[in-house]
Amino acid sequence: MNCFINTNAQSSFIQNIYARNCLNLDGHWHYIIDPFETGFRGFQGAKADENNKLSGYFENKQQQSKSELVEYSFKKSPTLDVPGDWNSQDEKLLYYEGTIWYEHDFDFHPQSNKRYFLRFNAINYDAYVSLNDKKLGVHAGGFTPFEFEVTKLLNAGNNFIIIKVNNTRKKENVPTDNFDWWNYGGITRDVLLAEMPATFIKDYKIQLAKNDLKKIEGYVQLDGANLSQQIKINIPEAGLQTTVTTDANGKAAFSIPVKKLSYWSPENPKRYHVAISSGTDSVNDEIGFRTIEVNGSNILLNGKTVFLRGIALHDENPFIPGRPRNISDCRMLLNWAKELNCNFVRLAHYPHNEEEAHLADSMGLLLWEEVPVYWTIDWTNDSTLHNAEHQITDLIQRDKNRASVIVWSIGNETPNIPEREKFMEAMADTAHALDNTRLVSAALLTRTSGDTIFVDDALGKKLDVVSFNEYYGWYTGGMPWEINKFNFKIDYEKPVIISELGAAALGGFHADSATRFSEEYQQSVYQHQIQLISKIKNLRGMTPWILVDFRSPKRPEPEFQNGWNHKGLISETGQKKKAFFVLQDFYKQKKEEDDLQEIK
Ligand code: GCU
């Protein structure tokens, strides 16, 4: 019997963790590859005794005498870098899907009047976590943070963490067992030990009220014994502050009338230093203030219409290739988007590194964030829905104070079938209920009849912005120069975003525009697509697929793919393809048009 059942990680986590007092536990972690889960099953399996003491590899047994039989040893085992997916660190793990055990020792001396939380910013896919051979719990989902309180479990001196990580794809998971990106496994983001006061500021939201440039609204949530306290929120540069008192549950809502503010936008990524303090704790944040709303078929940023000059992006550094290791990997990707004259980036298809949203705040890039409800999810499985709702809840919880984030996307290319409707409507309702200050969307599928492209997915009625993917000139619709015969019939008077369009090109391969995988073919697709989509009267944005080539096990063609999806405008070696400049020019022109509008 697996003793980890129902010991899920904490339902909410500490807000803005990088602004808190943390010991960084990244580094070289020992690992054991365990495809048969030997360390977790059989009579030795992961049983926990009455003291929560675990058996199996969680025990971290060390041979005490030459005659003692111990058939594993973390100490003698090699190491993997954390953070980092395992696939890019060891040739034999490139395609590995299964269980790997991680072990890490650290010396620490906890203080008696403090509380401690072990925080994982992402582990793909499920993680069974223990500290000093005591069970902490389990987390499923590869892209959102989770934490455990370990105040009572820390030793003064040596401590060891053991985690069983498994990235096996399963039908009931989110994402399900089929997707077009590399199934990078492991501890892919930072591991931190957060030291907090006995009663601390666990969570807060501070943003402009829905569609209201003249009111900052939010709440502060304390965690601990001393829940009724005075809270000060101070925004010195704006001359704004307020003091509120938390209720018996440690929560206080507040509202601050705004006199004068420099509103955040891509052209003016102004962030204000915000200080929140209680009697026992304080935390600072750099927050931008902007409103985002839909007005008829327009998207309004700070009350003004905006065109979203975007690009889609996976959370991958092509030069590794692997998950980004640090903030400079993220900055490299976002700088490329800036070079493309973008003001918007679709972070596909799952929550990206937490630091990317902070970066976008400072660089002036609007963001679309998404959860991996992708293709053929197990629609009628309640635990799958629970998992998906958990992921969108965690994503909103994590990035709700980021001005850059304007769209929560609840999924990608999900089939327009009855059993999917209840699932996706529940997701839309959850996102809307959690955050009424941002837009909710999803990347929908179209259907074609004759020369008409229909966008009539019923889910559209639940979405603030109607977004869809279309690959005319690549997967369908004939050759690039033939696609202008198509017209769109869109059933919704809402703003429209093309969330994907594109074609593949092997960087450096040149031929005529009829030759698949040549830069000229991709260039031609972009030139004709720009004409095609300009027919859409409510077009308010686009995020072509994709900024940079990325790895995918679904792309085996040896000459033109070789395990890569080459739809990037930048190749896996960082070389800009011809189509990059087609889009860069189009966005330059669009920006000039918008700037002119602004002046009028
Ligand atoms: C799909 C999908 C992407 C995929 C792309 C492609 O639309 O959303 O994840 O990579 O098309 O086929 O290249």
Residues whose N, C-alpha, C, O or C-beta is under 5 A from the ligand:
A	BS01	GCU	D180 E413 N469 E500 K567
